[in-house]
Amino acid sequence: MLGCEPTFEPPSPEASPEREIQVHGAPLSGGVSSVVRFEVPHSEPSDLRLFSGSLSEYYERRLRERDLPDSLLEREVPALRWGGAEGVAWLGSTEPLEVGQRYSLGELGLGLLLEVDVALEQPAFAPRLWPPPGRFGRQAVFCPGARVAGSSVVLESCGARGVIAAGISDTGLLEDRCFTLSVEATNSEPCLTPLAIGDHWLPATRLERAEPVERAPLECATGERATADGCLRIGDTYVALRKPREVLWTLELDGRVSEPETGEFLVISGLSPGTRHAYTLTSLDYTGEALRDTAEFETLAARGQVVLNEVLANPNGPEPAQEWIELFNAGSRDVVLEGYSLEDGAGRIELPFARLSPGEYALLVTPEYDRAYPFDLSPSKEVQLIVVEQLGKSGLSNSGEPLILRDTAGTLVSAIPPLKHDKAGYSVARRTPELSDVLSSFQTHGEPGASPGSANRFDDAFETGQ
């Protein structure tokens, strides 16, 4: 039995009495809990596998032959495996299982061991916020959305004690919704989190002593300023932070705490132009080391800010007629584009008179552009089309070319780095208009491929703070 968590044995014709498999989790009717651990006697931990759905005879045979096809590997559930006393092997899922779905526990060389169904009613779950998948350190941050009081627990598989602290690491931030579980710094063996802390059930997470890692500073772009662990870009109504991907960031701005961010960017919008703000930026790496940077910044005076936000160089339709470049005013005042210029690999063109209001999109197109062309996504009728003589010498390059927008004084105001346009009908887009012009601010647009005259969308999540 694992610690003192409740266990039960679901019915299984595949599990013989000599090899009784136990399922550990919350005691529920109608199936197992979404946080579950399997205890398998007389087994090698590395041979255990968990898959979504049932296994066909073909998949069972491939499992016995230790030759898993890609179609079965795609169904494998992320899990930790470890050994226990007297030849007992354990498998614990690192993410909650899907409610109402069936899962199959298998063993390489033997085949199917057990099928379980996940109950429809589930207890409270504490998702792991940090560290990211595949990373382990001496701390793990969980955010169940409720306060968990500080205490100590016995960790699994190593016998060491763990310390629970409300909030993120030792900062006390977000103590009303998150908690941090740390292993004793002197412990040398890998440990596992318990199945549950209080009423909150946890995904399987390994805790181990990790040496601090040297954080390579980011090279800040023009218009950014360095922080203790990243780069900060200031606009008239926002501040955008760029950071190493494997760092958990939390921003305290004027006494308000943002949601913790695990991605590369954090944007706080809705600020007033020309105002001073105090901030504390806390970054936590996967080893459990925290850095804090306390400073002030002042937003810029009210102004317009035109950005090159999206470019479709490889349309489904004819080239270069159906190509376009999207502009967006990320500032708080109107911008008149007459006298602005666009540079690409083929030369430079002047923009005609056009006015962009704050938050407005517009498309740069050639006279041959057909708004109603059926095989490319079209902008709405409200989106302004700014017609220029040409985009590029013979159209925009699909292999990638730099695009640079300059204002009436010749100052660079926005740019898109040279990026390949490999997939027809898919644009290259800025993750969010507030970001600087560095390469990591751009990627191929998510489904349905482009968003002419509206906010860009991506297949991975990106959130901005308010």
Secondary structure in CASP SS format (residue, H / E / C, confidence):
PFRMAT SS
TARGET T0000
AUTHOR 0000-0000-0000
METHOD secondary structure of the structure
MODEL  1
M C 1.00
L C 1.00
G C 1.00
C C 1.00
E C 1.00
P C 1.00
T E 1.00
F E 1.00
E C 1.00
P C 1.00
P C 1.00
S C 1.00
P C 1.00
E C 1.00
A C 1.00
S C 1.00
P H 1.00
E H 1.00
R H 1.00
E C 1.00
I C 1.00
Q E 1.00
V E 1.00
H E 1.00
G C 1.00
A C 1.00
P C 1.00
L C 1.00
S C 1.00
G C 1.00
G C 1.00
V E 1.00
S C 1.00
S C 1.00
V C 1.00
V C 1.00
R E 1.00
F E 1.00
E E 1.00
V E 1.00
P C 1.00
H C 1.00
S C 1.00
E C 1.00
P H 1.00
S H 1.00
D H 1.00
L E 1.00
R E 1.00
L E 1.00
F E 1.00
S E 1.00
G C 1.00
S C 1.00
L C 1.00
S C 1.00
E H 1.00
Y H 1.00
Y H 1.00
E H 1.00
R H 1.00
R H 1.00
L H 1.00
R H 1.00
E C 1.00
R C 1.00
D C 1.00
L C 1.00
P C 1.00
D H 1.00
S H 1.00
L H 1.00
L H 1.00
E C 1.00
R C 1.00
E E 1.00
V C 1.00
P C 1.00
A E 1.00
L E 1.00
R E 1.00
W E 1.00
G E 1.00
G C 1.00
A H 1.00
E H 1.00
G H 1.00
V C 1.00
A E 1.00
W E 1.00
L E 1.00
G E 1.00
S E 1.00
T C 1.00
E C 1.00
P C 1.00
L C 1.00
E C 1.00
V C 1.00
G C 1.00
Q C 1.00
R E 1.00
Y E 1.00
S E 1.00
L E 1.00
G E 1.00
E E 1.00
L C 1.00
G C 1.00
L C 1.00
G E 1.00
L E 1.00
L E 1.00
L E 1.00
E E 1.00
V E 1.00
D E 1.00
V E 1.00
A C 1.00
L C 1.00
E C 1.00
Q C 1.00
P C 1.00
A C 1.00
F E 1.00
A C 1.00
P C 1.00
R E 1.00
L E 1.00
W E 1.00
P C 1.00
P C 1.00
P C 1.00
G C 1.00
R C 1.00
F C 1.00
G E 1.00
R C 1.00
Q E 1.00
A E 1.00
V E 1.00
F E 1.00
C C 1.00
P C 1.00
G C 1.00
A C 1.00
R C 1.00
V C 1.00
A C 1.00
G C 1.00
S E 1.00
S E 1.00
V E 1.00
V E 1.00
L C 1.00
E E 1.00
S C 1.00
C C 1.00
G C 1.00
A C 1.00
R E 1.00
G E 1.00
V E 1.00
I E 1.00
A E 1.00
A E 1.00
G C 1.00
I E 1.00
S C 1.00
D C 1.00
T C 1.00
G C 1.00
L E 1.00
L C 1.00
E C 1.00
D C 1.00
R C 1.00
C C 1.00
F E 1.00
T E 1.00
L E 1.00
S E 1.00
V E 1.00
E C 1.00
A C 1.00
T C 1.00
N C 1.00
S C 1.00
E C 1.00
P C 1.00
C E 1.00
L E 1.00
T C 1.00
P C 1.00
L C 1.00
A E 1.00
I E 1.00
G C 1.00
D C 1.00
H E 1.00
W E 1.00
L C 1.00
P C 1.00
A C 1.00
T C 1.00
R E 1.00
L E 1.00
E C 1.00
R C 1.00
A C 1.00
E C 1.00
P C 1.00
V C 1.00
E C 1.00
R C 1.00
A C 1.00
P C 1.00
L C 1.00
E C 1.00
C C 1.00
A C 1.00
T C 1.00
G C 1.00
E E 1.00
R E 1.00
A E 1.00
T E 1.00
A C 1.00
D C 1.00
G E 1.00
C E 1.00
L E 1.00
R E 1.00
I E 1.00
G C 1.00
D C 1.00
T C 1.00
Y E 1.00
V E 1.00
A E 1.00
L E 1.00
R E 1.00
K C 1.00
P C 1.00
R C 1.00
E C 1.00
V E 1.00
L E 1.00
W E 1.00
T E 1.00
L E 1.00
E E 1.00
L E 1.00
D C 1.00
G C 1.00
R E 1.00
V E 1.00
S C 1.00
E C 1.00
P C 1.00
E E 1.00
T C 1.00
G C 1.00
E C 1.00
F E 1.00
L E 1.00
V E 1.00
I E 1.00
S E 1.00
G C 1.00
L C 1.00
S C 1.00
P C 1.00
G C 1.00
T C 1.00
R E 1.00
H E 1.00
A E 1.00
Y E 1.00
T E 1.00
L E 1.00
T E 1.00
S E 1.00
L E 1.00
D E 1.00
Y C 1.00
T C 1.00
G C 1.00
E C 1.00
A E 1.00
L E 1.00
R E 1.00
D E 1.00
T E 1.00
A E 1.00
E E 1.00
F E 1.00
E E 1.00
T C 1.00
L C 1.00
A C 1.00
A C 1.00
R C 1.00
G C 1.00
Q C 1.00
V E 1.00
V E 1.00
L E 1.00
N E 1.00
E E 1.00
V E 1.00
L E 1.00
A C 1.00
N C 1.00
P C 1.00
N C 1.00
G C 1.00
P C 1.00
E C 1.00
P C 1.00
A C 1.00
Q C 1.00
E C 1.00
W E 1.00
I E 1.00
E E 1.00
L E 1.00
F E 1.00
N E 1.00
A C 1.00
G C 1.00
S C 1.00
R C 1.00
D C 1.00
V E 1.00
V E 1.00
L C 1.00
E C 1.00
G C 1.00
Y C 1.00
S E 1.00
L E 1.00
E E 1.00
D E 1.00
G C 1.00
A C 1.00
G E 1.00
R E 1.00
I E 1.00
E E 1.00
L C 1.00
P C 1.00
F C 1.00
A C 1.00
R E 1.00
L E 1.00
S C 1.00
P C 1.00
G C 1.00
E C 1.00
Y E 1.00
A E 1.00
L E 1.00
L E 1.00
V E 1.00
T C 1.00
P C 1.00
E C 1.00
Y C 1.00
D C 1.00
R C 1.00
A C 1.00
Y C 1.00
P C 1.00
F C 1.00
D C 1.00
L C 1.00
S C 1.00
P C 1.00
S C 1.00
K C 1.00
E C 1.00
V C 1.00
Q E 1.00
L E 1.00
I E 1.00
V E 1.00
V C 1.00
E C 1.00
Q C 1.00
L C 1.00
G C 1.00
K C 1.00
S C 1.00
G C 1.00
L C 1.00
S C 1.00
N C 1.00
S C 1.00
G C 1.00
E C 1.00
P C 1.00
L E 1.00
I E 1.00
L E 1.00
R E 1.00
D C 1.00
T C 1.00
A C 1.00
G C 1.00
T C 1.00
L E 1.00
V E 1.00
S E 1.00
A E 1.00
I E 1.00
P C 1.00
P C 1.00
L C 1.00
K C 1.00
H C 1.00
D C 1.00
K C 1.00
A C 1.00
G C 1.00
Y C 1.00
S C 1.00
V E 1.00
A E 1.00
R E 1.00
R C 1.00
T C 1.00
P C 1.00
E C 1.00
L C 1.00
S C 1.00
D C 1.00
V C 1.00
L H 1.00
S H 1.00
S H 1.00
F E 1.00
Q E 1.00
T E 1.00
H C 1.00
G C 1.00
E C 1.00
P C 1.00
G C 1.00
A C 1.00
S C 1.00
P C 1.00
G C 1.00
S C 1.00
A C 1.00
N C 1.00
R C 1.00
F C 1.00
D C 1.00
D C 1.00
A C 1.00
F C 1.00
E C 1.00
T C 1.00
G E 1.00
Q C 1.00
END
